[in-house]
Amino acid sequence: MAPPELSHSSRSRLTSRLSHLFPSESLFDRLARVVCEAECLPRKELFEAWEMARRVRRTLRGGRVVDLAAGHGLLAWALLLLDDTSQQALCVDRRRPASAERLAQSLVARWPRLEGRVEYVEEDLAKVELGPEDLVVSAHACGSLTDRILEQAVKARARVAVLPCCHHVGERERKREPLEGWLAPDLAQDIARAHGLQAAGYRVRALAIPGEITPKNRLLIGEPE
Ligand SMILES: C[S@@+](CC[C@H](N)C(=O)[O-])C[C@H]1O[C@@H](n2cnc3c(N)ncnc32)[C@H](O)[C@@H]1O
């Protein structure tokens, strides 16, 4: 993994000047060097995407990857790199960052086998049609967007992995999650999400990515039983 002088939670951009910090031939270092050369991604996003992708791939292999609220879409690319049995990925965001294309070109230049395998659609994620073969992923879909993604995935009986963030705690959430009287409200919400998946007939895994990358580090994985 990355050297200690490189803060994993920094929002500053990775640039080609920093490539030397990732010297090895490990897949992570090779990916990090490509991200540095593309000069468009905050450091934090590299570590988040990688740590989420490798945990997801320990149990969920194959299928079309559908990265919802994808931002630059690095999570989808990392999932393809980690498991070549997923042929295609679809990234969906209502606003594709201008630099996502640069990142895509750099990744394809390094791994030509990925050419044409990642599609990016700029639209509301509610419009995406999902199926039971899909692997639905989303990193930091803010607040209730995570709930919408879980609902969509469950409706399609698709496998799903989310890293929730920006928990909103209003009157409605307090009524829905009574444990907020005992637990930190954001934790109560994520527990309710895990129970919701279980109640829908999903096997649930509650994991975490390293807390030094982000305090919003709970990784919720669900697979239909
Ligand atoms: C915090 S960013 C996360 C981006 C990326 N997943 C990451 O981890 O860096 C949330 C993203 O959700 C997108 N978004 C918000 N509402 C959306 C919607 N209804 N449909 C599609 N994308 C949406 C935003 O455009 C933004 O890119």
The ligand as a Gaussian input file, in Angstrom:
#p B3LYP/6-31G(d) Opt

LIG

0 1
 C      -20.266000      12.395000      -3.194000
 S      -20.338000      12.079000      -4.900000
 C      -19.637000      10.453000      -4.977000
 C      -18.944000      10.205000      -6.290000
 C      -18.133000       8.892000      -6.372000
 N      -18.965000       7.734000      -6.185000
 C      -17.013000       8.872000      -5.368000
 O      -16.993000       8.032000      -4.471000
 O      -16.122000       9.695000      -5.504000
 C      -22.054000      11.814000      -5.194000
 C      -22.399000      11.759000      -6.684000
 O      -23.788000      11.455000      -6.810000
 C      -24.268000      12.066000      -7.986000
 N      -25.732000      12.091000      -7.907000
 C      -26.492000      12.709000      -6.978000
 N      -27.798000      12.461000      -7.205000
 C      -27.861000      11.651000      -8.310000
 C      -28.928000      11.050000      -9.027000
 N      -30.201000      11.215000      -8.657000
 N      -28.634000      10.286000     -10.100000
 C      -27.351000      10.109000     -10.484000
 N      -26.291000      10.646000      -9.832000
 C      -26.544000      11.419000      -8.753000
 C      -23.574000      13.430000      -7.969000
 O      -23.546000      14.012000      -9.248000
 C      -22.185000      13.055000      -7.450000
 O      -21.291000      12.812000      -8.505000

